[in-house]
């Protein structure tokens, strides 16, 4: 059997033998099912499914939250938003937040970590001091500042992007196939974009919702951890014999990095990614709790809880509206717990010091 | 010894770079706002603002100037000891930090020792009895600990102990204690009410602080202890598998000596770093926990400043946190040189 396949089989076997890992997996699968079945579990009333339906009938009587009833099985929050609906659709929001942020930080961390470790020297020094600065920073406050400072719409000049892109493409085509016809066509395209760029630029106003801003902000705060981890792992394997062998065999830098180095650093990354999805959802919820993030009618767990901030000095409201923060909070905790359980078990399985004993 | 001094000097130079980097970053972020918005930070009476006033403020403080000019101007002010005016708290930034930190301190003074002591104890026990009951129990509880949103835990505790039972109120002081503290007969020696209560012989004020501190401390301990327990456990496991432990056992030492004198002492090294960072992080303010309980410490102040786009305050807070972080790092590194003779400060 190929060693890599063997490794995966060993991992799957160990995860299945660990009850806590299994519990984590079950929780994650449970949430995946909720996310997939959301349109069935909670049929949307608006064209935007993330808009929480509001019970206007009760709202005309009272703005205060009402406890669970048959029509609203988790009750309603203040202004009569349905908590059940928000929790179900909030699951999709949670996956979106967790996975997008991990993906963005992973990509940034991967590029910079690989660059720092593989090329070393002054580049390494600059990049690592830069991560020092971000890590020395109070993360939550930095994220808050970023969310507030991001503009709500970014004008993107499509003409300039196309222009640069078409110039690069034409160069590649000329290098690869010095064909007169193709050359003419690409040059015409370049000229067309140039004219468009000068006279009538196509500008796309990219609308950025508050939630998108939260995603970017958390990723910007989070990538240094990945960059450092990847850098450390690469430094660890860089001087191994098989890398030397690949170099001697004439592999390019790119081949060595993608074929030999990255596959050997993937396991410690898996652990961090799994744990990170859990903690990112907590951070996003914390930002929502502080009042920065999704708007009041958007299906997001943290946003549901943020309204209880108003009752902190009001014991009656706190006690009687227990359901409005208890239920969404339970979703957040379980979601984060699932990923953390999985990550914790993976660490034991993958730790070379502790495995196979 | 000379190497130690050279090392500290190098770290302090590094600290300056980190501080400049941190502030440069915040400054760059704030530059995303238009000069008109930033002008409001300089106006003390926002009610009567005309476009002319805004224009004159932009003119006066050079808010249309290039980035590097504005930054160097701000840096020059900071070097003269002027951190600027905090719009959100209506007082100078330095004064705001000085009046807020005692509250954060009141929480940290209880939370940090509890976390470090119990974290190390539980981690050692879990490591020694690997796969035993205590290992499984601490594992489950620590995983739950870092899956819990702190604001949710805080709200749950508040709704039970304040909403239902009425025992432990939010805030940092009750109304009566607040009055007493600000009375002219009360001498504020340290500005930490917990200690000033004792020094003034008014023990009920200290008790009042304790009553308010219990819930935030519980939240912090439950959530922050998790990481420490896990790190201590794996460090202990690694230490127990080392040859010096086998050697100690072979010498015929009893198991207690082996565990506590040989294995634990070596296992403490990574935990020391973590504890240092933890305390620095806590002292820098507990943004969420303080907000949930309305405790009014540095963290809540910083959160309000960020929401209010109070740039000088956020800059001041960022510098404070970075300072704490780097100093904690420095202390831990120096401690290492004493704990572990293999580590040379180069």
Interface residues (C-beta under 8 A of the other chain):
Chain A: X20 X129 X130 X132 X133 X134 X135 X136 X137 X138 X140 X141 X142 X144 X145 X146 X148 X149 X150 X151 X278 X279 X282 X285 X286 X289 X290 X291 X292 X302 X305 X308 X309 X312 X313 X315 X316 X317 X318 X319 X320 X322 X325 X326 X329 X332 X333 X334 X336 X337 X340 X341 X344 X351 X353 X354
Chain B: X17 X18 X21 X22 X25 X26 X29 X30 X32 X33 X139 X140 X143 X144 X146 X147 X148 X149 X150 X151 X152 X155 X156 X158 X159 X162 X163 X164 X166 X170 X171 X230 X234 X237 X238 X241 X284 X285 X287 X288 X291 X292 X293 X294 X302 X303 X306 X307 X309 X314 X317 X318 X321 X322 X325 X326
